Amino acid sequence: PVAASDRPQVLSFRMPKDTAFSHIRFDPGNSQDSLLVHAMEFRCARQTVHFGPGELLALFQPNEQVRDLRQTPEGLAMRFTGDDPFLFCDEDLRSTLAKLQERAGNGPMPALFGLLAAVFMFLTALRLGPVVPDALQGNGAEWSLTVLFAALMAAPLLSEWLPILPHLPDTEKRKLADRPELRMHSLQEYPARYTAYFADHFGFRKPLFRWNSFLFSKLLHSSPVPDNMVFGKDGFMFLMREGVTDQYRGLPVFSEEELERIGERLERRRQRLAEQGISYYLMIAPMKATMYRDKMPERFRQVAGWSGIDQLREHLEAHTHVPFIDLREPLQEARTVRDTYYATDIHWNPWGAFAGYRTLMARIAGDRPAVGVPCEAHDYVVRPDTNEHGDLAMVIALNDVYPRVTPMMEPVQPLRARRLGPEDLPGSGFFKDGPVFMSGPDQEAPRLLMFRDSFAVYLIPFLSEHFSRSVYVWTPIYNQDIVDHERPDIVVHELLEVFLRDLVEDRLHEPDE
């Protein structure tokens, strides 16, 4: 903690070397009711980027608990109210940091070290002379084997300069390590970082990884990357990530204290929106393991037949008036017609999304009949489409070996909603992808705002037909600023079951009281 003072204080925060953060949030705390910021600097080696009071005022946006934010001759002055005031920078700062690190440079030292190393190696080789093992003296077979072995070992390195690699697409669902910059201020970390980069990018890595995946999946009947995905029964694949094993086994997701905190926050949110005439709905999309427990590997047997969805639903229904959309029963019923989730993908398919859409719209229509009734199955023709887009199959680079079948939902009558162009929204630094803006056929219908994840991709065409304007923001964080900007009639917060714990802290620019 920093003690209050009537004199200037210099506060410095050392970031991990070569950090490339994109956005900044400035939390002054709640121990004082005012603050004066003279300037802010980014520093790398001897280079700096300076932000004066005027630049800080343009850079940062206050939340509602920063009562007064203005530029003065002394600096950027602010006054606070409430217990969580903060400033947030919407601007992406990565290019600024990259230019700063580039300006910091290395000086002549790396070139000097490289020259000294080359001279040392040359003099050592000159002194020792050529050394040929006795076993290779005059033996053509051993020489041939040695040359072949050396060529195989050198092939990954040669592929950096020679066009000898087959073209294979990038299918791994993760960010590969970037090539590190050789900089004097991070020289100690360079070997480890370059090792990580080389492990992700060495020549022939893709075909070798693919062959390894084929060996494991087809011959050993197991996953080559068990920390990322596992095989279930009948060709089904399941996601693996930190914490998901406990969810698969039915262990509690929340503590009682966390449930109380979530319930109180969601109820305050519902009440605040209701005062503005806005309806709020929380919808949890079940993960595939919940709906296809019969396809799970045997080792993921349930310890307690209770899930995070059950925990959350029971608490919200007992202690709040938050509308909770539970999709498990409708999805189970829809599965009796055809699969609702992909075998080789994390997500539900269009048929599963259609069941989710009907459940959500039935609840909304009960409160707001102006949205109309949800479509029926006979309004669509289902056409199977076999493709190689299964994201779990991509993890092991075998999406062509394990294709996915998409039940395409083709409307009997053409859809009338149309997609609008991009627009700016507050808090864009928290978006995982650009917002989707849709204009519906009835401009007198209510307006929708949805905070969502990837499970809403198939929902968007169905939902957009019912609203005059619908906005879909890919973020797990509820942002009151976006609500104020859009002024919707309905707010839906959609969240995949895997990410339930995001509800423990899911807000931005939202007061506690």
C-alpha positions in Angstrom: 0.0 0.0 0.0 1.1 3.6 -0.7 0.6 6.1 2.1 -1.2 9.4 1.2 1.1 12.4 0.9 0.8 16.1 0.0 4.1 15.8 -1.8 4.8 14.1 -5.2 5.6 10.4 -5.0 7.3 8.3 -7.7 5.8 4.8 -8.0 7.5 2.3 -10.2 6.4 -1.2 -11.2 8.8 -3.6 -12.8 7.2 -5.7 -15.5 8.5 -9.1 -16.6 11.1 -8.6 -19.3 9.8 -8.1 -22.8 6.2 -7.9 -21.6 3.8 -7.0 -24.3 0.6 -6.1 -22.4 -2.2 -4.4 -24.4 -4.3 -2.5 -21.9 -4.0 -0.8 -18.5 -6.4 -0.5 -15.6 -5.4 2.0 -12.9 -6.8 1.2 -9.4 -6.2 4.0 -6.9 -7.8 2.1 -4.1 -10.4 3.4 -1.6 -8.1 4.8 1.2 -8.4 8.4 -0.1 -11.1 10.5 -1.8 -8.8 12.3 -4.3 -5.6 11.9 -6.3 -3.4 14.0 -8.5 -1.3 12.2 -11.2 1.5 14.3 -12.6 2.7 11.9 -15.4 3.1 8.3 -16.4 6.1 6.7 -18.2 7.0 3.4 -19.8 10.7 2.8 -19.6 12.9 0.2 -21.3 16.6 0.4 -20.8 17.3 4.2 -21.3 14.3 4.9 -23.6 11.0 6.2 -22.3 7.5 7.0 -23.5 6.0 9.9 -21.5 2.3 10.7 -20.9 1.5 14.1 -19.5 -1.8 15.2 -17.9 -3.5 15.9 -21.2 -2.4 12.6 -22.7 -3.6 10.7 -19.6 -7.0 12.4 -19.8 -7.4 11.3 -23.4 -6.0 7.8 -22.7 -8.0 6.7 -19.7 -11.8 6.3 -19.2 -13.2 6.5 -15.6 -15.8 4.2 -14.1 -18.8 5.7 -12.4 -17.0 5.9 -9.0 -14.6 8.5 -10.3 -16.7 11.5 -9.7 -14.5 14.2 -11.1 -11.7 13.7 -13.6 -10.0 16.8 -15.1 -6.8 18.3 -16.2 -5.2 21.0 -14.1 -1.9 22.9 -14.3 -0.4 20.5 -11.7 -1.6 17.3 -13.3 -4.6 15.0 -13.8 -6.9 15.5 -10.8 -9.6 13.1 -9.8 -12.1 12.6 -6.9 -13.7 9.3 -5.9 -16.9 7.9 -4.5 -17.6 4.3 -3.6 -15.2 1.5 -2.8 -13.9 0.5 -6.2 -12.9 3.6 -8.4 -10.6 2.9 -11.3 -9.5 4.2 -14.7 -9.4 2.0 -17.8 -7.4 2.4 -21.0 -9.4 1.2 -24.1 -6.4 1.9 -26.4 -4.3 -1.1 -27.5 -0.7 -0.3 -26.3 1.2 -3.2 -27.8 2.5 -1.2 -30.8 3.7 1.6 -28.4 5.6 -0.9 -26.3 7.0 -2.7 -29.4 8.4 0.6 -30.7 9.8 1.4 -27.2 11.6 -1.9 -27.0 12.9 -1.4 -30.6 14.3 2.0 -29.7 15.9 0.6 -26.6 17.9 -1.7 -28.9 21.0 -3.6 -27.9 23.9 -1.4 -28.8 27.1 -3.0 -30.2 27.3 -5.7 -27.5 25.6 -8.6 -29.2 27.6 -8.2 -32.4 30.8 -7.9 -30.3 30.0 -11.1 -28.4 29.2 -12.9 -31.7 32.4 -11.8 -33.3 34.5 -12.9 -30.3 32.7 -16.3 -30.2 33.4 -16.8 -34.0 37.1 -15.9 -33.6 37.4 -18.3 -30.6 35.8 -21.2 -32.5 38.0 -20.5 -35.6 41.2 -20.5 -33.6 40.3 -23.6 -31.7 39.5 -25.5 -34.9 42.7 -24.3 -36.5 44.8 -25.5 -33.6 43.2 -28.9 -33.3 43.0 -29.6 -37.0 40.7 -32.2 -38.6 39.8 -35.2 -36.3 38.6 -38.4 -37.9 37.7 -41.3 -35.6 39.7 -44.5 -36.2 36.4 -46.4 -36.9 35.8 -44.3 -40.0 39.3 -44.5 -41.5 38.8 -45.9 -45.0 35.4 -47.4 -44.2 32.8 -46.3 -46.8 29.8 -47.9 -45.1 30.4 -46.1 -41.8 31.0 -42.9 -43.6 27.8 -43.3 -45.5 25.8 -44.0 -42.3 27.4 -41.0 -40.6 26.6 -38.7 -43.4 23.0 -40.0 -43.6 22.6 -39.5 -39.8 24.0 -36.0 -39.9 21.7 -35.1 -42.8 18.7 -36.3 -40.9 19.8 -34.4 -37.8 20.4 -31.3 -39.9 17.1 -31.5 -41.9 15.0 -29.5 -39.4 17.6 -26.7 -39.4 18.1 -26.8 -43.2 14.3 -26.5 -43.6 14.6 -22.9 -42.3 16.4 -21.9 -45.6 15.5 -24.6 -48.1 12.0 -25.3 -49.6 11.9 -29.0 -48.4 8.9 -28.9 -46.1 5.4 -30.1 -47.1 2.7 -27.4 -46.6 0.5 -28.3 -43.6 -2.0 -25.9 -42.1 -1.7 -24.7 -38.5 -4.4 -26.7 -36.5 -3.2 -26.6 -32.9 -5.7 -24.6 -30.9 -3.1 -22.7 -28.9 -0.7 -19.8 -29.5 2.7 -21.0 -30.5 5.7 -19.4 -28.9 7.0 -16.3 -30.7 10.6 -15.9 -31.8 12.3 -13.9 -29.0 14.4 -10.8 -29.6 18.0 -11.0 -28.6 18.2 -8.0 -26.2 20.8 -7.3 -23.6 18.3 -6.5 -20.9 16.8 -10.0 -21.2 19.9 -12.0 -22.3 19.6 -14.4 -19.3 16.1 -15.5 -20.3 16.9 -15.8 -24.1 18.1 -19.5 -24.1 14.9 -20.7 -22.4 12.7 -18.6 -24.6 14.4 -19.6 -27.8 14.1 -23.2 -26.7 10.4 -22.8 -26.4 10.2 -21.1 -29.8 12.3 -23.8 -31.5 10.2 -26.6 -29.9 7.1 -25.0 -31.5 8.6 -24.2 -34.9 11.5 -26.6 -35.8 11.5 -28.1 -39.3 9.2 -31.1 -40.0 7.4 -30.5 -36.6 4.0 -30.6 -38.2 4.3 -33.9 -40.1 6.1 -35.4 -37.1 3.4 -34.2 -34.7 0.7 -35.6 -37.1 2.4 -39.0 -37.4 2.7 -39.1 -33.6 -1.0 -38.3 -33.3 -1.9 -41.0 -35.8 0.2 -43.6 -33.9 -1.4 -42.7 -30.6 -5.0 -42.4 -31.7 -5.2 -45.4 -34.2 -2.8 -47.9 -32.7 -2.6 -47.0 -29.0 -6.2 -45.7 -28.8 -5.2 -42.8 -26.6 -4.6 -39.0 -26.9 -1.1 -37.7 -27.8 -1.9 -34.6 -25.8 -3.9 -35.8 -22.8 -3.6 -32.3 -21.1 -5.7 -30.8 -24.0 -8.1 -33.5 -25.1 -9.1 -37.1 -24.4 -10.9 -39.8 -26.4 -14.2 -41.1 -25.1 -16.5 -43.8 -26.5 -17.7 -44.2 -30.0 -15.3 -41.6 -31.5 -16.2 -38.8 -29.1 -13.5 -36.4 -28.0 -13.6 -34.2 -24.8 -11.8 -31.1 -23.8 -9.2 -31.2 -21.1 -8.1 -28.1 -19.2 -7.3 -26.9 -15.7 -10.3 -27.6 -13.4 -12.4 -29.4 -15.9 -11.7 -32.9 -14.5 -13.5 -31.9 -11.2 -16.4 -30.7 -13.3 -16.5 -34.0 -15.2 -16.6 -35.9 -11.8 -19.4 -33.7 -10.4 -17.4 -32.0 -7.7 -18.5 -28.6 -6.3 -17.5 -25.6 -8.4 -18.4 -22.9 -5.9 -18.0 -22.4 -2.2 -21.0 -21.1 -0.3 -19.3 -17.7 0.1 -18.8 -17.5 -3.7 -22.4 -18.5 -4.3 -23.6 -15.7 -2.0 -21.4 -13.2 -3.6 -22.5 -14.2 -7.1 -26.2 -14.2 -6.1 -26.0 -10.8 -4.5 -24.2 -9.2 -7.5 -26.6 -10.8 -10.1 -29.7 -9.7 -8.1 -28.4 -6.2 -7.8 -27.8 -6.2 -11.5 -31.2 -7.5 -12.3 -32.8 -4.9 -10.0 -30.8 -2.0 -11.5 -31.7 -3.1 -15.0 -35.3 -3.6 -14.1 -35.4 0.0 -12.9 -34.5 1.0 -16.4 -37.1 -1.2 -18.0 -34.5 -3.8 -19.0 -35.0 -7.6 -18.6 -32.0 -9.6 -17.6 -31.5 -13.4 -18.2 -28.6 -15.7 -17.3 -28.2 -18.7 -19.6 -25.7 -21.5 -19.1 -24.8 -23.6 -22.1 -23.9 -27.2 -20.8 -20.6 -28.6 -21.8 -20.6 -31.7 -23.9 -19.6 -34.0 -21.0 -22.8 -33.0 -19.2 -25.1 -34.0 -22.1 -23.0 -37.0 -23.3 -21.9 -38.6 -20.0 -22.5 -42.0 -21.6 -19.6 -41.2 -24.0 -17.1 -40.2 -21.4 -14.1 -42.3 -20.5 -14.7 -44.6 -17.6 -12.1 -42.9 -15.4 -14.4 -39.8 -15.2 -17.0 -41.4 -13.1 -19.1 -39.0 -11.1 -18.3 -38.7 -7.4 -21.4 -36.8 -6.6 -24.3 -36.4 -8.9 -24.2 -32.6 -8.5 -22.8 -30.1 -10.9 -21.9 -26.4 -10.9 -25.1 -25.7 -12.8 -27.1 -27.4 -10.1 -25.3 -25.4 -7.4 -25.9 -22.1 -9.2 -29.5 -22.8 -10.1 -30.5 -23.9 -6.6 -28.9 -20.8 -5.0 -30.3 -18.3 -7.5 -33.8 -19.8 -7.3 -33.7 -19.8 -3.5 -32.2 -16.4 -2.9 -32.8 -14.2 -6.0 -35.3 -13.4 -8.8 -32.7 -13.8 -11.6 -34.2 -15.7 -14.5 -32.0 -18.7 -15.0 -32.1 -20.5 -18.3 -31.3 -24.2 -17.8 -30.8 -25.9 -21.2 -30.1 -29.5 -20.1 -33.6 -31.0 -20.3 -34.4 -29.4 -23.8 -31.0 -30.6 -25.1 -31.6 -34.1 -23.8 -34.9 -34.2 -25.5 -33.5 -32.8 -28.8 -30.8 -35.6 -28.7 -33.5 -38.2 -29.1 -33.9 -36.8 -32.7 -30.3 -36.3 -33.6 -26.9 -35.4 -31.9 -26.9 -32.0 -30.3 -23.1 -31.8 -29.9 -20.2 -32.6 -32.3 -18.2 -35.7 -31.6 -14.9 -34.0 -32.6 -15.6 -30.5 -31.4 -16.2 -28.7 -28.1 -19.4 -27.1 -29.2 -23.0 -27.9 -29.8 -24.1 -28.1 -33.4 -26.8 -26.0 -35.1 -29.5 -28.6 -33.9 -28.3 -28.2 -30.3 -28.2 -24.4 -30.6 -31.7 -24.5 -32.0 -32.9 -26.2 -28.9 -31.2 -23.6 -26.8 -32.7 -20.8 -28.9 -36.2 -22.1 -28.5 -35.8 -22.4 -24.7 -34.4 -18.9 -24.3 -37.0 -17.3 -26.6 -39.9 -19.1 -24.9 -38.8 -17.6 -21.6 -38.3 -14.1 -23.1 -41.6 -14.2 -25.0 -43.4 -15.1 -21.7 -42.2 -11.8 -20.3 -42.2 -9.7 -23.6 -44.7 -11.1 -26.1 -43.6 -8.4 -28.6 -40.6 -10.6 -29.5 -42.9 -13.2 -31.1 -42.9 -16.9 -30.7 -39.8 -19.1 -31.4 -39.6 -20.9 -34.7 -40.4 -24.6 -35.0 -38.3 -27.4 -36.3 -40.5 -27.7 -39.4 -39.4 -24.1 -40.4 -36.0 -25.5 -41.2 -34.6 -28.3 -43.5 -31.7 -30.2 -41.9 -28.9 -31.1 -44.4 -25.8 -32.9 -43.1 -22.4 -31.3 -44.1 -19.2 -33.2 -43.5 -16.2 -30.9 -42.9 -12.8 -30.8 -41.2 -13.6 -28.0 -38.7 -13.7 -30.0 -35.5 -11.6 -28.0 -33.0 -10.7 -31.0 -30.8 -9.6 -33.0 -33.9 -7.5 -30.0 -34.9 -5.7 -30.1 -31.6 -4.1 -33.4 -32.7 -3.8 -32.3 -36.4 -6.1 -35.1 -37.5 -9.2 -33.1 -38.5 -9.2 -34.8 -41.9 -9.0 -38.2 -40.3 -11.8 -37.4 -37.8 -14.2 -35.1 -39.7 -17.2 -33.6 -38.1 -20.8 -33.7 -39.5 -22.7 -30.5 -39.2 -26.6 -30.7 -39.4 -27.0 -27.4 -41.4 -30.3 -25.7 -40.5 -31.6 -24.2 -43.7 -34.7 -22.0 -43.3 -37.7 -22.8 -45.5 -38.3 -19.1 -45.7 -35.2 -16.8 -46.1 -34.0 -15.1 -42.9 -34.7 -11.4 -42.9 -32.3 -10.0 -40.3 -29.1 -8.5 -41.8 -25.7 -7.9 -40.4 -24.6 -4.4 -39.8 -21.1 -2.9 -40.1 -18.6 -2.7 -37.2 -19.2 -0.1 -34.5 -17.2 1.1 -31.5 -18.2 -0.1 -28.0 -16.8 0.7 -24.6 -14.4 -1.9 -23.0 -13.2 -3.4 -26.3 -10.0 -4.5 -24.7 -12.0 -7.3 -23.0 -13.5 -8.6 -26.3 -12.3 -11.9 -27.6 -13.6 -11.1 -31.0 -15.3 -8.2 -32.7 -19.0 -7.6 -31.7 -21.7 -8.6 -34.1 -24.4 -6.1 -34.9 -27.7 -7.2 -36.4 -30.8 -5.4 -37.7 -34.0 -7.3 -37.5 -37.1 -7.2 -39.8 -39.3 -5.5 -37.3 -37.9 -2.1 -36.3 -40.6 -1.8 -33.6 -39.5 -5.0 -31.8 -37.4 -4.9 -28.6 -33.6 -4.5 -28.6 -31.2 -7.3 -27.5 -27.8 -7.1 -26.0 -26.0 -10.4 -25.4 -22.7 -11.0 -23.5 -21.7 -14.3 -24.9 -19.0 -16.8 -25.8 -18.4 -19.1 -28.9 -21.6 -21.1 -28.1 -23.6 -18.2 -29.3 -22.3 -18.4 -32.9 -25.1 -20.7 -34.0 -27.7 -18.7 -31.9 -27.2 -15.4 -33.6 -29.1 -16.2 -36.9 -32.0 -17.6 -34.9 -32.3 -14.8 -32.3 -31.7 -11.9 -34.6 -35.1 -12.5 -36.4 -37.0 -11.4 -33.2 -35.3 -8.1 -32.4 -35.2 -4.7 -34.0 -31.5 -4.5 -33.1 -29.3 -7.2 -31.5 -25.7 -6.8 -30.4 -23.5 -9.8 -29.5 -20.4 -9.0 -27.5 -17.9 -11.8 -27.1 -16.7 -11.3 -23.5 -17.4 -13.1 -20.2 -17.4 -9.8 -18.4 -20.7 -7.8 -17.9 -20.0 -4.2 -18.9 -22.5 -1.6 -17.7 -21.0 0.9 -20.0 -22.1 -1.1 -23.0 -25.6 -1.4 -21.6 -25.7 2.4 -21.2 -24.4 2.8 -24.7 -26.9 0.4 -26.4 -30.0 1.0 -24.2 -31.4 -2.5 -24.9 -34.7 -3.8 -23.7 -33.3 -7.3 -23.0 -29.8 -8.3 -21.7 -28.8 -12.0 -22.0 -25.6 -13.2 -20.3 -24.7 -16.5 -22.0 -21.9 -18.6 -20.6 -20.5 -22.1 -21.2 -20.5 -24.4 -18.2 -16.7 -24.8 -18.4 -16.4 -21.1 -17.6 -18.8 -21.0 -14.7 -16.1 -19.7 -12.3 -16.0 -16.5 -14.4 -19.1 -15.5 -12.6 -17.1 -15.1 -9.4 -15.8 -11.8 -10.8 -17.6 -11.0 -14.0 -18.1 -7.2 -13.9 -16.6 -4.0 -15.4 -17.8 -0.5 -14.6 -20.6 -1.8 -12.4 -21.1 -0.4 -8.9 -21.5 -2.7 -5.9 -24.4 -0.9 -4.4 
